[in-house]
């Protein structure tokens, strides 16, 4: 299957980056290089682009797509959490723009054997990096009922989390839950019939929660935002596309803290804590897809873009 993914908020990201022909740009979630290929097309002879992704299929697809841009492109298979180390190894101290698209690619969702989707019956996997040990199978069959409840409640924001966790534990005691199809069936049984009929697949939230846990998506994001801002040159911009409220909240709070890090009590006449602003958020509200884009690509509906500019 060819690696396909429709880049969300493409022009908005390009505008947010404010690409300079001689700049250095990093895409920490390269995917099929949808955003990256446009950035590369705008770079001059001195410009440079570094693409990072942990997915082997994404690396293969983006390498092929970016071949025309030759030596100005460097592609590395890694997690964006290792961005600082990757840049250090390339001899790069600062960059002019960083992009993260935190969505799961269409390729990952539509390739049944990757085990990301409840739409196919496939082995439980959900690993974005197949070199890691932890998979969805481990989470579903080895986590305690309490741990399952908390991750479904917190990461899936599902009000039936307690009952879903209970059903998973009951069913796995009979035999291991090995496939996405079986897990989706168990989740459906744990949700009241009237709710099942009210639009959206009943397993959607739980699958999201398990995927986040398997790939440690929220902790990686939270632990690397400040470091990515520090990697920006003066005037450099960090553009992040999120797809659910938990991610967006983390990004929003990190950007606010970087913009106004002062910890002094509000009644202090002057700042004495010594914390200085690292820059500012570009726009007070997130940038959303247009009606036209959402109609063309339904997966864009929950996307939000936030941009931070370094001083």
C-alpha positions as a Markdown table, in Angstrom:
| # | Residue | x | y | z |
|---|---|---|---|---|
| 1 | Unk | 0.0 | 0.0 | 0.0 |
| 2 | Unk | 1.3 | 3.4 | -1.0 |
| 3 | Unk | 1.9 | 5.9 | 1.9 |
| 4 | Unk | -0.9 | 8.4 | 1.5 |
| 5 | Unk | -1.8 | 11.2 | 3.8 |
| 6 | Unk | -3.6 | 14.5 | 3.1 |
| 7 | Unk | -1.7 | 17.2 | 4.9 |
| 8 | Unk | -4.0 | 19.3 | 7.2 |
| 9 | Unk | -3.8 | 23.1 | 7.3 |
| 10 | Unk | -1.0 | 23.0 | 4.7 |
| 11 | Unk | -1.1 | 26.6 | 3.6 |
| 12 | Unk | -1.7 | 27.8 | 7.2 |
| 13 | Unk | 1.4 | 25.9 | 8.4 |
| 14 | Unk | 3.5 | 27.4 | 5.6 |
| 15 | Unk | 2.3 | 30.9 | 6.4 |
| 16 | Unk | 2.9 | 30.2 | 10.1 |
| 17 | Unk | 6.5 | 29.2 | 9.5 |
| 18 | Unk | 7.2 | 32.4 | 7.4 |
| 19 | Unk | 9.9 | 30.4 | 5.4 |
| 20 | Unk | 13.1 | 32.1 | 4.6 |
| 21 | Unk | 15.0 | 30.8 | 1.5 |
| 22 | Unk | 18.3 | 30.4 | 3.5 |
| 23 | Unk | 16.7 | 29.1 | 6.7 |
| 24 | Unk | 16.9 | 25.8 | 8.5 |
| 25 | Unk | 13.6 | 24.0 | 9.1 |
| 26 | Unk | 12.7 | 20.8 | 11.0 |
| 27 | Unk | 9.6 | 18.6 | 10.6 |
| 28 | Unk | 9.5 | 16.4 | 13.7 |
| 29 | Unk | 6.6 | 14.3 | 12.4 |
| 30 | Unk | 7.6 | 14.1 | 8.7 |
| 31 | Unk | 5.1 | 11.5 | 7.6 |
| 32 | Unk | 4.8 | 11.5 | 3.8 |
| 33 | Unk | 6.5 | 15.0 | 3.6 |
| 34 | Unk | 3.3 | 16.9 | 2.7 |
| 35 | Unk | 4.3 | 20.0 | 4.6 |
| 36 | Unk | 8.0 | 19.2 | 4.2 |
| 37 | Unk | 7.9 | 19.1 | 0.4 |
| 38 | Unk | 6.4 | 22.6 | 0.2 |
| 39 | Unk | 9.0 | 24.0 | 2.7 |
| 40 | Unk | 11.8 | 22.4 | 0.6 |
| 41 | Unk | 10.4 | 24.0 | -2.6 |
| 42 | Unk | 10.8 | 27.4 | -1.0 |
| 43 | Unk | 14.4 | 26.9 | 0.1 |
| 44 | Unk | 17.4 | 28.4 | -1.8 |
| 45 | Unk | 20.8 | 26.9 | -2.1 |
| 46 | Unk | 21.8 | 27.7 | 1.5 |
| 47 | Unk | 18.5 | 26.5 | 3.0 |
| 48 | Unk | 18.3 | 23.2 | 4.8 |
| 49 | Unk | 15.5 | 20.8 | 5.8 |
| 50 | Unk | 15.6 | 18.1 | 8.4 |
| 51 | Unk | 12.8 | 15.5 | 8.5 |
| 52 | Unk | 12.3 | 13.3 | 11.6 |
| 53 | Unk | 9.9 | 10.4 | 11.9 |
| 54 | Unk | 9.8 | 7.2 | 13.9 |
| 55 | Unk | 7.7 | 5.3 | 11.4 |
| 56 | Unk | 9.7 | 3.2 | 8.9 |
| 57 | Unk | 7.0 | 3.5 | 6.2 |
| 58 | Unk | 7.0 | 7.3 | 6.5 |
| 59 | Unk | 10.8 | 7.4 | 6.2 |
| 60 | Unk | 10.7 | 5.4 | 3.0 |
| 61 | Unk | 7.9 | 7.5 | 1.5 |
| 62 | Unk | 9.3 | 10.9 | 2.4 |
| 63 | Unk | 12.8 | 9.9 | 1.3 |
| 64 | Unk | 11.4 | 9.2 | -2.2 |
| 65 | Unk | 9.3 | 12.3 | -2.3 |
| 66 | Unk | 12.1 | 14.6 | -1.2 |
| 67 | Unk | 14.8 | 13.2 | -3.6 |
| 68 | Unk | 14.5 | 16.1 | -6.0 |
| 69 | Unk | 15.8 | 18.5 | -3.3 |
| 70 | Unk | 19.1 | 16.6 | -2.9 |
| 71 | Unk | 21.7 | 17.6 | -0.3 |
| 72 | Unk | 19.6 | 20.3 | 1.3 |
| 73 | Unk | 17.4 | 17.5 | 2.8 |
| 74 | Unk | 18.4 | 15.2 | 5.8 |
| 75 | Unk | 16.0 | 12.5 | 6.9 |
| 76 | Unk | 16.4 | 10.8 | 10.3 |
| 77 | Unk | 14.4 | 7.9 | 11.7 |
| 78 | Unk | 13.8 | 8.9 | 15.3 |
| 79 | Unk | 11.2 | 10.3 | 17.7 |
| 80 | Unk | 10.9 | 14.1 | 17.7 |
| 81 | Unk | 11.7 | 13.8 | 21.4 |
| 82 | Unk | 15.3 | 13.3 | 20.3 |
| 83 | Unk | 15.3 | 16.5 | 18.1 |
| 84 | Unk | 18.0 | 18.3 | 20.0 |
| 85 | Unk | 20.3 | 15.3 | 19.9 |
| 86 | Unk | 19.6 | 14.8 | 16.1 |
| 87 | Unk | 20.5 | 18.5 | 15.4 |
| 88 | Unk | 23.6 | 18.3 | 17.6 |
| 89 | Unk | 24.9 | 15.3 | 15.6 |
| 90 | Unk | 24.3 | 17.3 | 12.4 |
| 91 | Unk | 26.2 | 20.3 | 13.8 |
| 92 | Unk | 23.1 | 22.5 | 14.0 |
| 93 | Unk | 22.7 | 24.8 | 17.0 |
| 94 | Unk | 19.5 | 26.6 | 16.1 |
| 95 | Unk | 16.8 | 26.5 | 13.5 |
| 96 | Unk | 14.3 | 28.9 | 11.9 |
| 97 | Unk | 11.2 | 26.8 | 12.1 |
| 98 | Unk | 9.8 | 23.5 | 13.5 |
| 99 | Unk | 6.6 | 21.7 | 12.5 |
| 100 | Unk | 4.7 | 19.0 | 14.4 |
| 101 | Unk | 1.6 | 17.4 | 12.9 |
| 102 | Unk | 0.4 | 15.2 | 15.8 |
| 103 | Unk | -2.3 | 13.4 | 13.9 |
| 104 | Unk | -2.2 | 9.7 | 13.0 |
| 105 | Unk | -1.6 | 9.4 | 9.2 |
| 106 | Unk | -4.2 | 8.1 | 6.8 |
| 107 | Unk | -1.7 | 5.3 | 5.9 |
| 108 | Unk | -1.4 | 4.2 | 9.5 |
| 109 | Unk | -5.2 | 4.2 | 10.0 |
| 110 | Unk | -5.9 | 2.5 | 6.7 |
| 111 | Unk | -3.2 | -0.2 | 6.8 |
| 112 | Unk | -5.1 | -2.9 | 8.7 |
| 113 | Unk | -2.0 | -4.8 | 9.9 |
| 114 | Unk | -0.8 | -1.7 | 11.9 |
| 115 | Unk | -3.7 | -2.3 | 14.3 |
| 116 | Unk | -4.6 | 1.3 | 14.7 |
| 117 | Unk | -8.2 | 1.1 | 13.6 |
| 118 | Unk | -11.4 | -0.4 | 14.9 |
| 119 | Unk | -12.6 | -0.6 | 11.2 |
| 120 | Unk | -10.5 | -3.7 | 10.5 |
| 121 | Unk | -9.9 | -6.9 | 12.3 |
| 122 | Unk | -6.1 | -7.1 | 12.8 |
| 123 | Unk | -3.5 | -7.9 | 15.4 |
| 124 | Unk | -3.5 | -5.4 | 18.3 |
| 125 | Unk | -0.4 | -3.2 | 17.7 |
| 126 | Unk | -0.7 | 0.6 | 17.4 |
| 127 | Unk | 3.0 | 1.2 | 17.5 |
| 128 | Unk | 4.2 | 4.1 | 15.5 |
| 129 | Unk | 7.7 | 2.7 | 15.9 |
| 130 | Unk | 7.8 | -1.0 | 15.4 |
| 131 | Unk | 11.2 | -1.2 | 17.2 |
| 132 | Unk | 9.6 | -0.6 | 20.6 |
| 133 | Unk | 8.5 | -3.4 | 22.8 |
| 134 | Unk | 5.2 | -2.0 | 24.2 |
| 135 | Unk | 2.2 | -2.6 | 21.9 |
| 136 | Unk | -1.6 | -2.3 | 22.3 |
| 137 | Unk | -1.7 | -6.1 | 23.0 |
| 138 | Unk | 0.4 | -5.5 | 26.1 |
| 139 | Unk | -1.7 | -2.6 | 27.3 |
| 140 | Unk | -5.0 | -4.5 | 26.8 |
| 141 | Unk | -3.9 | -7.8 | 28.3 |
| 142 | Unk | -1.4 | -6.8 | 31.0 |
| 143 | Unk | -2.5 | -3.5 | 32.5 |
| 144 | Unk | -4.6 | -3.7 | 35.7 |
| 145 | Unk | -8.3 | -2.8 | 35.6 |
| 146 | Unk | -7.5 | 0.4 | 37.5 |
| 147 | Unk | -4.8 | 1.4 | 35.0 |
| 148 | Unk | -7.1 | 0.7 | 32.1 |
| 149 | Unk | -9.9 | 2.7 | 33.7 |
| 150 | Unk | -7.6 | 5.7 | 34.2 |
| 151 | Unk | -6.1 | 5.8 | 30.8 |
| 152 | Unk | -9.5 | 5.4 | 29.0 |
| 153 | Unk | -11.0 | 8.1 | 31.2 |
| 154 | Unk | -8.0 | 10.5 | 30.9 |
| 155 | Unk | -6.8 | 9.9 | 27.4 |
| 156 | Unk | -10.1 | 8.8 | 25.8 |
| 157 | Unk | -12.3 | 11.1 | 27.9 |
| 158 | Unk | -14.9 | 8.3 | 27.8 |
| 159 | Unk | -17.6 | 8.4 | 30.5 |
| 160 | Unk | -18.0 | 4.7 | 30.3 |
| 161 | Unk | -14.4 | 4.1 | 31.0 |
| 162 | Unk | -15.0 | 2.1 | 34.2 |
| 163 | Unk | -17.4 | -0.4 | 32.5 |
| 164 | Unk | -15.1 | -0.7 | 29.5 |
| 165 | Unk | -12.1 | -1.5 | 31.7 |
| 166 | Unk | -14.2 | -4.0 | 33.6 |
| 167 | Unk | -15.4 | -5.8 | 30.5 |
| 168 | Unk | -11.8 | -6.0 | 29.1 |
| 169 | Unk | -10.5 | -7.6 | 32.2 |
| 170 | Unk | -13.4 | -10.1 | 32.4 |
| 171 | Unk | -13.0 | -11.1 | 28.7 |
| 172 | Unk | -9.2 | -11.4 | 28.8 |
| 173 | Unk | -9.5 | -13.8 | 31.8 |
| 174 | Unk | -11.2 | -16.2 | 29.4 |
| 175 | Unk | -8.6 | -15.9 | 26.7 |
| 176 | Unk | -6.2 | -13.1 | 25.5 |
| 177 | Unk | -7.6 | -10.3 | 23.5 |
| 178 | Unk | -5.5 | -10.5 | 20.3 |
| 179 | Unk | -7.3 | -8.4 | 17.6 |
| 180 | Unk | -8.7 | -5.0 | 17.1 |
| 181 | Unk | -12.0 | -6.6 | 16.0 |
| 182 | Unk | -12.4 | -8.5 | 19.3 |
| 183 | Unk | -11.5 | -5.4 | 21.4 |
| 184 | Unk | -14.0 | -3.3 | 19.5 |
| 185 | Unk | -16.6 | -5.9 | 20.1 |
| 186 | Unk | -15.9 | -6.0 | 23.9 |
| 187 | Unk | -16.0 | -2.2 | 24.1 |
| 188 | Unk | -19.4 | -2.1 | 22.3 |
| 189 | Unk | -20.8 | -4.6 | 24.7 |
| 190 | Unk | -19.7 | -2.4 | 27.6 |
| 191 | Unk | -21.7 | 0.7 | 26.3 |
| 192 | Unk | -25.5 | 1.0 | 26.6 |
| 193 | Unk | -27.3 | 0.2 | 23.4 |
| 194 | Unk | -29.0 | 3.7 | 23.1 |
| 195 | Unk | -25.5 | 5.3 | 23.3 |
| 196 | Unk | -24.1 | 3.0 | 20.6 |
| 197 | Unk | -26.7 | 4.3 | 18.2 |
| 198 | Unk | -25.8 | 7.9 | 18.7 |
| 199 | Unk | -23.3 | 8.5 | 16.0 |
| 200 | Unk | -19.6 | 7.7 | 16.0 |
| 201 | Unk | -18.1 | 4.3 | 16.7 |
| 202 | Unk | -18.3 | 3.3 | 20.4 |
| 203 | Unk | -14.6 | 2.1 | 20.4 |
| 204 | Unk | -13.2 | 5.4 | 19.0 |
| 205 | Unk | -12.3 | 6.9 | 22.4 |
| 206 | Unk | -10.8 | 3.8 | 23.9 |
| 207 | Unk | -8.7 | 3.1 | 20.8 |
| 208 | Unk | -7.4 | 6.7 | 21.0 |
| 209 | Unk | -6.6 | 6.2 | 24.6 |
| 210 | Unk | -4.7 | 3.0 | 24.0 |
| 211 | Unk | -2.8 | 4.5 | 21.1 |
| 212 | Unk | -1.7 | 7.5 | 23.2 |
| 213 | Unk | -0.5 | 5.2 | 25.9 |
| 214 | Unk | 1.4 | 2.9 | 23.6 |
| 215 | Unk | 3.3 | 5.7 | 21.9 |
| 216 | Unk | 3.5 | 7.9 | 25.1 |
| 217 | Unk | 2.2 | 10.8 | 22.9 |
| 218 | Unk | 1.2 | 13.3 | 25.6 |
| 219 | Unk | 4.3 | 12.8 | 27.8 |
| 220 | Unk | 6.6 | 13.2 | 24.8 |
| 221 | Unk | 4.9 | 16.4 | 23.8 |
| 222 | Unk | 4.8 | 17.8 | 27.3 |
| 223 | Unk | 8.5 | 17.0 | 27.9 |
| 224 | Unk | 9.8 | 18.5 | 24.6 |
| 225 | Unk | 7.9 | 21.7 | 24.0 |
| 226 | Unk | 10.2 | 23.9 | 26.0 |
| 227 | Unk | 13.3 | 22.4 | 24.4 |
| 228 | Unk | 11.9 | 22.9 | 20.9 |
| 229 | Unk | 11.2 | 26.6 | 21.7 |
| 230 | Unk | 14.8 | 26.9 | 22.9 |
| 231 | Unk | 16.1 | 25.4 | 19.6 |
| 232 | Unk | 14.6 | 28.3 | 17.6 |
| 233 | Unk | 16.7 | 31.1 | 16.4 |
| 234 | Unk | 15.5 | 34.7 | 17.0 |
| 235 | Unk | 12.3 | 35.1 | 14.9 |
| 236 | Unk | 12.1 | 31.3 | 14.5 |
| 237 | Unk | 8.6 | 29.8 | 14.7 |
| 238 | Unk | 7.2 | 26.6 | 16.1 |
| 239 | Unk | 4.0 | 25.3 | 14.4 |
| 240 | Unk | 2.0 | 22.5 | 16.1 |
| 241 | Unk | -1.2 | 20.9 | 14.8 |
| 242 | Unk | -3.2 | 19.0 | 17.4 |
| 243 | Unk | -6.2 | 16.8 | 17.0 |
| 244 | Unk | -7.8 | 16.6 | 20.4 |
| 245 | Unk | -8.3 | 18.7 | 23.5 |
| 246 | Unk | -5.6 | 17.0 | 25.6 |
| 247 | Unk | -2.8 | 17.8 | 23.1 |
| 248 | Unk | -4.1 | 21.3 | 22.5 |
| 249 | Unk | -4.2 | 22.1 | 26.2 |
| 250 | Unk | -0.6 | 21.0 | 26.6 |
| 251 | Unk | 0.5 | 23.2 | 23.7 |
| 252 | Unk | -1.5 | 26.2 | 24.8 |
| 253 | Unk | -0.2 | 26.1 | 28.3 |
| 254 | Unk | 3.4 | 25.6 | 27.2 |
| 255 | Unk | 3.2 | 28.6 | 24.8 |
| 256 | Unk | 1.6 | 30.8 | 27.5 |
| 257 | Unk | 4.3 | 29.9 | 30.0 |
| 258 | Unk | 7.1 | 30.6 | 27.4 |
| 259 | Unk | 5.4 | 34.0 | 26.6 |
| 260 | Unk | 4.9 | 35.0 | 30.2 |
| 261 | Unk | 7.1 | 32.9 | 32.6 |
| 262 | Unk | 7.0 | 35.4 | 35.5 |
| 263 | Unk | 6.3 | 33.7 | 38.8 |
| 264 | Unk | 6.1 | 36.9 | 40.9 |
| 265 | Unk | 2.9 | 37.6 | 42.9 |
| 266 | Unk | 0.5 | 39.8 | 40.9 |
| 267 | Unk | 0.8 | 42.6 | 43.5 |
| 268 | Unk | 4.6 | 43.0 | 43.0 |
| 269 | Unk | 5.4 | 46.3 | 41.3 |
| 270 | Unk | 8.3 | 44.9 | 39.4 |
| 271 | Unk | 9.4 | 41.4 | 38.4 |
| 272 | Unk | 12.1 | 39.9 | 40.6 |
| 273 | Unk | 12.0 | 36.2 | 39.7 |
| 274 | Unk | 14.3 | 36.7 | 36.7 |
| 275 | Unk | 12.2 | 34.7 | 34.3 |
| 276 | Unk | 12.2 | 36.3 | 30.8 |
| 277 | Unk | 9.8 | 35.8 | 28.0 |
| 278 | Unk | 11.0 | 33.6 | 25.2 |
| 279 | Unk | 8.6 | 35.0 | 22.6 |
| 280 | Unk | 4.9 | 35.3 | 21.8 |
| 281 | Unk | 2.0 | 33.3 | 20.5 |
| 282 | Unk | 1.1 | 34.3 | 17.0 |
| 283 | Unk | -2.6 | 35.0 | 17.3 |
| 284 | Unk | -4.7 | 34.6 | 20.4 |
| 285 | Unk | -6.8 | 31.7 | 19.2 |
| 286 | Unk | -5.8 | 28.5 | 17.3 |
| 287 | Unk | -6.1 | 28.4 | 13.5 |
| 288 | Unk | -8.8 | 26.1 | 12.3 |
| 289 | Unk | -9.4 | 24.4 | 9.0 |
| 290 | Unk | -11.7 | 26.1 | 6.5 |
| 291 | Unk | -15.2 | 24.8 | 5.8 |
| 292 | Unk | -13.9 | 23.8 | 2.3 |
| 293 | Unk | -11.0 | 21.8 | 3.8 |
| 294 | Unk | -13.2 | 20.0 | 6.3 |
| 295 | Unk | -15.6 | 19.0 | 3.5 |
| 296 | Unk | -12.7 | 17.8 | 1.4 |
| 297 | Unk | -10.9 | 16.0 | 4.2 |
| 298 | Unk | -13.2 | 15.0 | 7.2 |
| 299 | Unk | -10.2 | 14.0 | 9.3 |
| 300 | Unk | -9.3 | 17.7 | 9.4 |
| 301 | Unk | -12.3 | 18.6 | 11.5 |
| 302 | Unk | -10.7 | 18.4 | 14.9 |
| 303 | Unk | -7.4 | 20.0 | 13.8 |
| 304 | Unk | -6.0 | 23.1 | 15.5 |
| 305 | Unk | -2.8 | 24.9 | 14.7 |
| 306 | Unk | -0.9 | 27.0 | 17.2 |
| 307 | Unk | 2.2 | 29.1 | 16.4 |
| 308 | Unk | 4.9 | 30.4 | 18.7 |
| 309 | Unk | 7.6 | 32.9 | 17.6 |
| 310 | Unk | 10.9 | 33.1 | 19.5 |
| 311 | Unk | 12.4 | 36.4 | 20.4 |
